[in-house]
């Protein structure tokens, strides 16, 4: 029992001692943690104090720098304000001086105006006294004298005008023929088209004489088929390696020529092939006719014609008159008539269209009986062409013409027919014209050299670059053009090219 009690007591004592020891140790640990936290807090406080001191120092330094910069800016602005004040004061002094000068000038002008008014008054008084004295001497008033002078002046003017009218009428009568020749010659020269002499092709070359037999065919079936399909006559005679085509219709003749050429080239000649090639050639000729009419219309600068008229005109491509192609002749007549109409103030549009269509009757002369002028006039009227255009077409071969346009179309027709001889220049005249053209351009200041090229169609002028600048080149080209137009007679147009060239030369040694 005692041992048990002793053991319990001992255990209690050990537990109390252990609890006290534990409490003591926990208190010690808590105290030590508080001391460490306090030490850390103090260290943070010290660091914060040091950082705050650094920030204060930096702020103080930044404030000093900012203040220094602001003071420098203030000093600079103050100096600028002082400079502006000085400038404003100087301007005010200048304005005051100018104001004083203007006021002095105004006063001088007022004095001069008063002096002029006084002199004008004196002159009026002197004039009035002179008029009164003249009236006393002549016995006429100023109004009567003025009327007398006016009557005499009118009589003198009327006499002078009558004399000038008479002189102008006599001069116009004397120069009418000369002016007409100048208009015609100018139109001829300004057209300046190529001189060509065409002829219709009426024969087809053969590669050999054996081809003649193949064209005739067995018992003549091939040649009959060709003649029936084309409406032409084939003449196969003793002419070596050639076949002659005979037909009054140029379109048929051209169709036959093309078809024969294709057949000869292909080598297969029989009735079926002949009909095929003839139809193909007919379509080809139709396209050529249409294109030729459109090109001629464009070249003559005419628009608004009926498409069928254009196609009929294109047929003239294969029509020739005394070696001259009628389509080219029609274009020339249109251009010539238009130029002459512009010179004398006639209807340019009427003359151009009438000249273009004046020989359209020749495209149908083998189909319709009658003169080609009558046929052409009746034809164009069917396509809503006005009588003003149809009349020159009808009358261009008549001796009596009712309109100016008809006369111009007839004159242009005659000029175009005589064109080769009318425009042919001799070598001496050609050289003189080139020399006159170069001398005209060489007469301007700053021109170094000049050359007439392309048979007088262009002149190139080289100028001195140190004398004539780029802007003056354009003025020089215009001045040369005006002088050429005013002093020279020339065909077509002349292009003036002014060249300004600067060269820098160095030598590598």
MIGURO-95800 format. One record per residue (C-alpha): residue in three letters; z, x negated, y; residue number from 1. Coordinates in steps of 0.2 Angstrom, whole numbers, plus 5000, padded with zeros to 4 digits. Example, Ala and Ser with C-alpha at 12.3 -4.5 7.8 and 13.67 -1.06 7.14 Angstrom:
% residues 2
R     r     c3     c1     c2     k
R   ALA   5039   4938   4978     1
R   SER   5036   4932   4995     2
END
This chain:
% residues 509
R     r     c3     c1     c2     k
R   UNK   5000   5000   5000     1
R   UNK   5005   4986   5012     2
R   UNK   4989   4977   5007     3
R   UNK   4979   4991   5011     4
R   UNK   4987   4995   5028     5
R   UNK   4986   4976   5032     6
R   UNK   4967   4977   5028     7
R   UNK   4965   4992   5039     8
R   UNK   4974   4985   5053     9
R   UNK   4965   4969   5051    10
R   UNK   4948   4978   5051    11
R   UNK   4954   4988   5067    12
R   UNK   4958   4972   5076    13
R   UNK   4942   4964   5071    14
R   UNK   4932   4979   5077    15
R   UNK   4942   4979   5094    16
R   UNK   4938   4961   5096    17
R   UNK   4920   4963   5092    18
R   UNK   4918   4977   5104    19
R   UNK   4927   4968   5118    20
R   UNK   4916   4953   5114    21
R   UNK   4901   4963   5115    22
R   UNK   4906   4971   5131    23
R   UNK   4909   4955   5139    24
R   UNK   4893   4948   5133    25
R   UNK   4883   4963   5140    26
R   UNK   4892   4961   5157    27
R   UNK   4887   4943   5157    28
R   UNK   4869   4946   5154    29
R   UNK   4868   4960   5167    30
R   UNK   4876   4948   5180    31
R   UNK   4864   4934   5175    32
R   UNK   4849   4946   5177    33
R   UNK   4855   4953   5194    34
R   UNK   4857   4935   5200    35
R   UNK   4839   4930   5194    36
R   UNK   4832   4946   5202    37
R   UNK   4842   4942   5218    38
R   UNK   4835   4924   5217    39
R   UNK   4817   4931   5215    40
R   UNK   4819   4943   5229    41
R   UNK   4825   4930   5240    42
R   UNK   4811   4919   5236    43
R   UNK   4798   4933   5239    44
R   UNK   4807   4936   5256    45
R   UNK   4805   4917   5260    46
R   UNK   4787   4917   5255    47
R   UNK   4784   4933   5266    48
R   UNK   4793   4925   5281    49
R   UNK   4782   4910   5279    50
R   UNK   4766   4920   5277    51
R   UNK   4771   4931   5292    52
R   UNK   4773   4915   5302    53
R   UNK   4756   4909   5297    54
R   UNK   4748   4925   5301    55
R   UNK   4757   4925   5318    56
R   UNK   4750   4907   5321    57
R   UNK   4732   4912   5316    58
R   UNK   4733   4928   5327    59
R   UNK   4739   4918   5341    60
R   UNK   4725   4905   5339    61
R   UNK   4712   4918   5337    62
R   UNK   4719   4927   5353    63
R   UNK   4718   4910   5362    64
R   UNK   4700   4908   5357    65
R   UNK   4695   4926   5361    66
R   UNK   4703   4924   5378    67
R   UNK   4694   4908   5381    68
R   UNK   4677   4916   5376    69
R   UNK   4680   4931   5387    70
R   UNK   4685   4920   5402    71
R   UNK   4668   4910   5399    72
R   UNK   4658   4926   5399    73
R   UNK   4667   4933   5414    74
R   UNK   4663   4917   5423    75
R   UNK   4645   4918   5418    76
R   UNK   4643   4936   5423    77
R   UNK   4652   4932   5439    78
R   UNK   4639   4918   5443    79
R   UNK   4625   4930   5438    80
R   UNK   4631   4943   5450    81
R   UNK   4633   4930   5464    82
R   UNK   4615   4924   5461    83
R   UNK   4609   4942   5461    84
R   UNK   4618   4946   5477    85
R   UNK   4610   4930   5485    86
R   UNK   4593   4936   5479    87
R   UNK   4596   4954   5485    88
R   UNK   4601   4947   5502    89
R   UNK   4585   4937   5503    90
R   UNK   4574   4952   5498    91
R   UNK   4583   4962   5511    92
R   UNK   4579   4948   5524    93
R   UNK   4561   4948   5519    94
R   UNK   4559   4967   5520    95
R   UNK   4567   4967   5537    96
R   UNK   4555   4954   5543    97
R   UNK   4540   4963   5535    98
R   UNK   4546   4979   5543    99
R   UNK   4547   4971   5560   100
R   UNK   4529   4964   5557   101
R   UNK   4523   4981   5552   102
R   UNK   4531   4990   5567   103
R   UNK   4524   4976   5578   104
R   UNK   4507   4979   5571   105
R   UNK   4509   4998   5573   106
R   UNK   4513   4996   5591   107
R   UNK   4498   4984   5593   108
R   UNK   4486   4997   5585   109
R   UNK   4493   5011   5596   110
R   UNK   4490   5000   5612   111
R   UNK   4472   4997   5605   112
R   UNK   4469   5015   5602   113
R   UNK   4475   5020   5619   114
R   UNK   4463   5006   5626   115
R   UNK   4449   5013   5616   116
R   UNK   4452   5031   5621   117
R   UNK   4451   5025   5639   118
R   UNK   4435   5016   5637   119
R   UNK   4428   5031   5628   120
R   UNK   4432   5042   5642   121
R   UNK   4424   5029   5654   122
R   UNK   4408   5029   5643   123
R   UNK   4408   5048   5643   124
R   UNK   4409   5048   5662   125
R   UNK   4395   5035   5664   126
R   UNK   4384   5044   5652   127
R   UNK   4387   5061   5661   128
R   UNK   4382   5053   5678   129
R   UNK   4367   5045   5670   130
R   UNK   4361   5062   5662   131
R   UNK   4364   5070   5679   132
R   UNK   4353   5057   5688   133
R   UNK   4340   5058   5675   134
R   UNK   4339   5077   5677   135
R   UNK   4337   5074   5696   136
R   UNK   4323   5061   5694   137
R   UNK   4313   5071   5680   138
R   UNK   4317   5088   5686   139
R   UNK   4321   5094   5668   140
R   UNK   4338   5099   5661   141
R   UNK   4344   5090   5645   142
R   UNK   4340   5105   5634   143
R   UNK   4322   5106   5641   144
R   UNK   4320   5087   5638   145
R   UNK   4327   5088   5620   146
R   UNK   4315   5103   5616   147
R   UNK   4300   5093   5623   148
R   UNK   4304   5078   5613   149
R   UNK   4307   5089   5597   150
R   UNK   4290   5097   5600   151
R   UNK   4281   5080   5602   152
R   UNK   4290   5073   5587   153
R   UNK   4285   5088   5576   154
R   UNK   4267   5086   5581   155
R   UNK   4267   5067   5577   156
R   UNK   4275   5071   5560   157
R   UNK   4263   5084   5556   158
R   UNK   4248   5073   5560   159
R   UNK   4256   5059   5550   160
R   UNK   4259   5070   5535   161
R   UNK   4241   5077   5536   162
R   UNK   4234   5060   5537   163
R   UNK   4245   5054   5522   164
R   UNK   4240   5069   5512   165
R   UNK   4221   5066   5515   166
R   UNK   4223   5047   5511   167
R   UNK   4233   5052   5495   168
R   UNK   4220   5064   5490   169
R   UNK   4206   5052   5492   170
R   UNK   4215   5038   5483   171
R   UNK   4219   5050   5469   172
R   UNK   4201   5055   5467   173
R   UNK   4196   5037   5467   174
R   UNK   4209   5032   5455   175
R   UNK   4208   5046   5443   176
R   UNK   4196   5038   5431   177
R   UNK   4206   5022   5432   178
R   UNK   4222   5031   5428   179
R   UNK   4214   5040   5414   180
R   UNK   4208   5024   5407   181
R   UNK   4225   5016   5409   182
R   UNK   4233   5031   5399   183
R   UNK   4221   5029   5385   184
R   UNK   4222   5010   5384   185
R   UNK   4241   5011   5384   186
R   UNK   4241   5023   5370   187
R   UNK   4229   5013   5360   188
R   UNK   4239   4997   5362   189
R   UNK   4256   5004   5359   190
R   UNK   4250   5012   5343   191
R   UNK   4245   4995   5336   192
R   UNK   4243   5000   5318   193
R   UNK   4235   4989   5305   194
R   UNK   4216   4989   5305   195
R   UNK   4209   4993   5287   196
R   UNK   4193   4999   5280   197
R   UNK   4195   5009   5264   198
R   UNK   4182   5016   5252   199
R   UNK   4183   5028   5238   200
R   UNK   4183   5021   5220   201
R   UNK   4169   5029   5210   202
R   UNK   4168   5017   5195   203
R   UNK   4179   5013   5181   204
R   UNK   4179   4996   5173   205
R   UNK   4177   4994   5154   206
R   UNK   4183   4980   5143   207
R   UNK   4167   4979   5134   208
R   UNK   4150   4989   5132   209
R   UNK   4156   4995   5115   210
R   UNK   4168   5007   5125   211
R   UNK   4153   5016   5132   212
R   UNK   4148   5022   5115   213
R   UNK   4166   5028   5111   214
R   UNK   4166   5037   5128   215
R   UNK   4150   5046   5123   216
R   UNK   4157   5051   5106   217
R   UNK   4148   5058   5091   218
R   UNK   4133   5068   5098   219
R   UNK   4141   5067   5115   220
R   UNK   4156   5077   5112   221
R   UNK   4168   5065   5120   222
R   UNK   4159   5064   5137   223
R   UNK   4156   5083   5137   224
R   UNK   4175   5086   5134   225
R   UNK   4179   5074   5149   226
R   UNK   4166   5082   5160   227
R   UNK   4173   5099   5156   228
R   UNK   4191   5095   5158   229
R   UNK   4189   5085   5174   230
R   UNK   4174   5094   5183   231
R   UNK   4165   5077   5186   232
R   UNK   4149   5069   5180   233
R   UNK   4150   5053   5171   234
R   UNK   4136   5041   5173   235
R   UNK   4134   5029   5159   236
R   UNK   4119   5018   5163   237
R   UNK   4114   5000   5161   238
R   UNK   4128   4993   5173   239
R   UNK   4138   4981   5162   240
R   UNK   4156   4986   5158   241
R   UNK   4157   5000   5170   242
R   UNK   4156   5019   5171   243
R   UNK   4152   5028   5187   244
R   UNK   4161   5044   5192   245
R   UNK   4151   5057   5202   246
R   UNK   4160   5072   5211   247
R   UNK   4161   5079   5228   248
R   UNK   4180   5083   5226   249
R   UNK   4190   5068   5228   250
R   UNK   4205   5075   5219   251
R   UNK   4194   5078   5203   252
R   UNK   4187   5061   5205   253
R   UNK   4205   5053   5206   254
R   UNK   4211   5064   5191   255
R   UNK   4195   5058   5181   256
R   UNK   4198   5040   5186   257
R   UNK   4216   5040   5180   258
R   UNK   4213   5049   5164   259
R   UNK   4198   5037   5159   260
R   UNK   4209   5022   5163   261
R   UNK   4223   5029   5151   262
R   UNK   4210   5033   5138   263
R   UNK   4202   5016   5138   264
R   UNK   4219   5008   5138   265
R   UNK   4225   5018   5123   266
R   UNK   4209   5017   5113   267
R   UNK   4211   5034   5105   268
R   UNK   4197   5045   5112   269
R   UNK   4194   5062   5105   270
R   UNK   4193   5080   5113   271
R   UNK   4212   5084   5110   272
R   UNK   4217   5067   5117   273
R   UNK   4206   5069   5132   274
R   UNK   4213   5086   5137   275
R   UNK   4231   5079   5135   276
R   UNK   4227   5064   5146   277
R   UNK   4218   5074   5159   278
R   UNK   4233   5086   5161   279
R   UNK   4245   5071   5163   280
R   UNK   4233   5063   5176   281
R   UNK   4232   5080   5185   282
R   UNK   4251   5081   5186   283
R   UNK   4252   5063   5192   284
R   UNK   4240   5066   5205   285
R   UNK   4249   5081   5211   286
R   UNK   4265   5071   5213   287
R   UNK   4256   5057   5222   288
R   UNK   4248   5071   5234   289
R   UNK   4265   5078   5238   290
R   UNK   4273   5061   5241   291
R   UNK   4259   5056   5252   292
R   UNK   4260   5072   5263   293
R   UNK   4279   5069   5265   294
R   UNK   4277   5051   5269   295
R   UNK   4264   5055   5282   296
R   UNK   4275   5069   5289   297
R   UNK   4289   5057   5291   298
R   UNK   4279   5043   5299   299
R   UNK   4272   5055   5312   300
R   UNK   4290   5061   5315   301
R   UNK   4285   5079   5313   302
R   UNK   4297   5092   5304   303
R   UNK   4296   5111   5301   304
R   UNK   4279   5112   5293   305
R   UNK   4276   5124   5278   306
R   UNK   4278   5114   5262   307
R   UNK   4261   5120   5256   308
R   UNK   4253   5113   5272   309
R   UNK   4261   5097   5268   310
R   UNK   4254   5097   5251   311
R   UNK   4237   5101   5257   312
R   UNK   4238   5086   5270   313
R   UNK   4243   5075   5256   314
R   UNK   4226   5078   5248   315
R   UNK   4218   5069   5262   316
R   UNK   4225   5053   5254   317
R   UNK   4209   5053   5243   318
R   UNK   4197   5059   5257   319
R   UNK   4187   5046   5266   320
R   UNK   4176   5048   5282   321
R   UNK   4164   5033   5286   322
R   UNK   4176   5021   5276   323
R   UNK   4191   5027   5285   324
R   UNK   4206   5036   5276   325
R   UNK   4207   5053   5283   326
R   UNK   4226   5054   5280   327
R   UNK   4229   5038   5290   328
R   UNK   4217   5044   5303   329
R   UNK   4227   5060   5305   330
R   UNK   4244   5051   5307   331
R   UNK   4236   5040   5320   332
R   UNK   4228   5055   5330   333
R   UNK   4246   5063   5330   334
R   UNK   4254   5047   5337   335
R   UNK   4240   5044   5350   336
R   UNK   4240   5062   5356   337
R   UNK   4259   5062   5357   338
R   UNK   4259   5046   5367   339
R   UNK   4246   5052   5379   340
R   UNK   4254   5069   5381   341
R   UNK   4270   5060   5386   342
R   UNK   4261   5050   5399   343
R   UNK   4253   5065   5408   344
R   UNK   4267   5078   5405   345
R   UNK   4259   5089   5392   346
R   UNK   4267   5097   5377   347
R   UNK   4271   5082   5366   348
R   UNK   4276   5093   5351   349
R   UNK   4260   5103   5351   350
R   UNK   4249   5088   5353   351
R   UNK   4258   5079   5338   352
R   UNK   4257   5093   5326   353
R   UNK   4239   5098   5331   354
R   UNK   4234   5080   5330   355
R   UNK   4242   5079   5313   356
R   UNK   4233   5094   5306   357
R   UNK   4217   5093   5315   358
R   UNK   4207   5087   5300   359
R   UNK   4217   5097   5287   360
R   UNK   4201   5108   5284   361
R   UNK   4192   5093   5276   362
R   UNK   4204   5095   5262   363
R   UNK   4196   5112   5258   364
R   UNK   4179   5109   5265   365
R   UNK   4171   5108   5247   366
R   UNK   4180   5124   5243   367
R   UNK   4177   5135   5259   368
R   UNK   4161   5135   5268   369
R   UNK   4160   5132   5287   370
R   UNK   4165   5117   5299   371
R   UNK   4181   5109   5294   372
R   UNK   4189   5113   5312   373
R   UNK   4187   5131   5309   374
R   UNK   4193   5130   5291   375
R   UNK   4208   5120   5297   376
R   UNK   4212   5132   5311   377
R   UNK   4211   5148   5300   378
R   UNK   4222   5139   5287   379
R   UNK   4236   5134   5298   380
R   UNK   4237   5152   5305   381
R   UNK   4240   5159   5288   382
R   UNK   4256   5148   5287   383
R   UNK   4264   5155   5304   384
R   UNK   4258   5141   5315   385
R   UNK   4256   5146   5333   386
R   UNK   4240   5148   5342   387
R   UNK   4244   5134   5354   388
R   UNK   4243   5122   5339   389
R   UNK   4228   5131   5330   390
R   UNK   4217   5131   5346   391
R   UNK   4217   5112   5348   392
R   UNK   4212   5111   5329   393
R   UNK   4198   5123   5332   394
R   UNK   4192   5115   5348   395
R   UNK   4193   5096   5344   396
R   UNK   4175   5095   5341   397
R   UNK   4169   5107   5354   398
R   UNK   4162   5102   5371   399
R   UNK   4172   5115   5381   400
R   UNK   4191   5115   5378   401
R   UNK   4203   5128   5385   402
R   UNK   4219   5118   5385   403
R   UNK   4225   5101   5390   404
R   UNK   4232   5098   5372   405
R   UNK   4215   5102   5365   406
R   UNK   4207   5088   5376   407
R   UNK   4221   5076   5371   408
R   UNK   4219   5079   5352   409
R   UNK   4200   5077   5354   410
R   UNK   4202   5061   5364   411
R   UNK   4215   5054   5351   412
R   UNK   4202   5058   5337   413
R   UNK   4188   5049   5346   414
R   UNK   4200   5034   5349   415
R   UNK   4206   5033   5331   416
R   UNK   4188   5034   5325   417
R   UNK   4183   5019   5337   418
R   UNK   4199   5010   5334   419
R   UNK   4193   4994   5325   420
R   UNK   4181   4989   5339   421
R   UNK   4192   4995   5353   422
R   UNK   4208   4985   5349   423
R   UNK   4200   4969   5343   424
R   UNK   4205   4954   5354   425
R   UNK   4196   4938   5356   426
R   UNK   4205   4922   5353   427
R   UNK   4205   4917   5371   428
R   UNK   4213   4934   5376   429
R   UNK   4226   4932   5362   430
R   UNK   4231   4915   5369   431
R   UNK   4232   4921   5387   432
R   UNK   4243   4935   5381   433
R   UNK   4255   4924   5372   434
R   UNK   4255   4912   5387   435
R   UNK   4259   4926   5399   436
R   UNK   4273   4932   5388   437
R   UNK   4281   4915   5387   438
R   UNK   4279   4912   5406   439
R   UNK   4287   4929   5410   440
R   UNK   4303   4924   5400   441
R   UNK   4303   4906   5406   442
R   UNK   4304   4912   5424   443
R   UNK   4323   4916   5423   444
R   UNK   4337   4904   5427   445
R   UNK   4346   4896   5413   446
R   UNK   4331   4898   5401   447
R   UNK   4329   4882   5392   448
R   UNK   4315   4886   5379   449
R   UNK   4306   4902   5374   450
R   UNK   4293   4905   5360   451
R   UNK   4282   4920   5357   452
R   UNK   4281   4923   5338   453
R   UNK   4274   4937   5326   454
R   UNK   4258   4938   5335   455
R   UNK   4267   4943   5351   456
R   UNK   4279   4956   5343   457
R   UNK   4294   4945   5346   458
R   UNK   4300   4932   5359   459
R   UNK   4314   4921   5356   460
R   UNK   4323   4914   5372   461
R   UNK   4335   4899   5370   462
R   UNK   4347   4897   5385   463
R   UNK   4358   4883   5391   464
R   UNK   4375   4887   5385   465
R   UNK   4384   4879   5399   466
R   UNK   4375   4890   5412   467
R   UNK   4373   4906   5403   468
R   UNK   4389   4914   5394   469
R   UNK   4389   4927   5380   470
R   UNK   4390   4941   5393   471
R   UNK   4376   4935   5403   472
R   UNK   4365   4934   5387   473
R   UNK   4364   4953   5386   474
R   UNK   4360   4955   5404   475
R   UNK   4347   4942   5403   476
R   UNK   4339   4951   5388   477
R   UNK   4338   4967   5397   478
R   UNK   4331   4959   5413   479
R   UNK   4317   4950   5403   480
R   UNK   4313   4967   5394   481
R   UNK   4311   4976   5411   482
R   UNK   4300   4962   5418   483
R   UNK   4289   4962   5402   484
R   UNK   4287   4981   5404   485
R   UNK   4283   4980   5422   486
R   UNK   4271   4966   5422   487
R   UNK   4262   4965   5406   488
R   UNK   4251   4976   5395   489
R   UNK   4254   4974   5376   490
R   UNK   4252   4984   5360   491
R   UNK   4267   4991   5351   492
R   UNK   4284   4984   5355   493
R   UNK   4291   4967   5359   494
R   UNK   4308   4962   5353   495
R   UNK   4317   4950   5365   496
R   UNK   4330   4939   5356   497
R   UNK   4341   4928   5367   498
R   UNK   4350   4914   5358   499
R   UNK   4365   4904   5365   500
R   UNK   4370   4889   5354   501
R   UNK   4383   4877   5357   502
R   UNK   4384   4861   5346   503
R   UNK   4397   4848   5344   504
R   UNK   4391   4831   5337   505
R   UNK   4402   4817   5331   506
R   UNK   4396   4801   5321   507
R   UNK   4406   4794   5307   508
R   UNK   4406   4775   5307   509
END
